Each structure stands twice: as structure tokens, then as C-alpha cells.
Amino acid sequence: MNLCDFLEENKIEFKLDENLSNQTNFRIGGKAKVVCFPSKISSLVRLLKYLSQTHTKFFVIGSGTNLLCSDYGYDGLVVKLSKLKGYRVENNLLWANAGINLFELNKIA
């Protein structure tokens, strides 16, 4: 099964030949072969297992804040965690998923 088939089968949103400038707050960066946006932790776990088994080249980013991407792009999969925005406060500790925007997290803290 190829990557796009896997993403479709697992209902993980993705874009082909996506400009990374569209995925960061600094708005710079060339095209990535594929950018995907898992919306559930379980989907992310399945994706990471698939990537490991298939030896697929990938890079994981959070919400894209404070990130500089090369204008040459990325010849692989970018996993953007921006849909995984959950957080909780427990005993004066703040637990946050990697996709939460740093500005939002600052307000919460």
C-alpha cells in the first residue's frame, strides 16, 4: 500500500506538493512532497508505525510557529500536528499536545 492510499484509508487529511510557507507562521519554505494532518492520537500512532515499517522519509512539526523551512522544500512526508491541540492542567502542571499554537499556550499558562 502506498502512502496516499494509507492516508486515505485511515482518514488522515493530506496535501500533495504543499508549500511549507502555507504551514508556518513565518510564511517561508518550499514544497513538501506530502503534508498530512492527523486529527487523532490513534491515527498518529498508526501513521508512525506505517512509516517505520515502510522506511518512509518523514519530518514532524507542531503548529508551525517559530519554524523556518528551506526554500528547497522537503522530498518526503511532513506530519503536521496542528489538529492535535489538546491540553490539560493538573496539579499546577500544564500538559499540552504538540499541535497547540504557542500563542494559545501562552494565554492558557
ABEGO torsion letter per residue (X at the ends): XBAAAAAAAAGBBBBBGBBAAAABAAGBEBBBABBBBBABAAAAAAAAAAAAAAGBBBBBBBAGBGBBBBAAEBBBBBBBAAABABBBBBGGBBBBBAABBAAAAAAAX
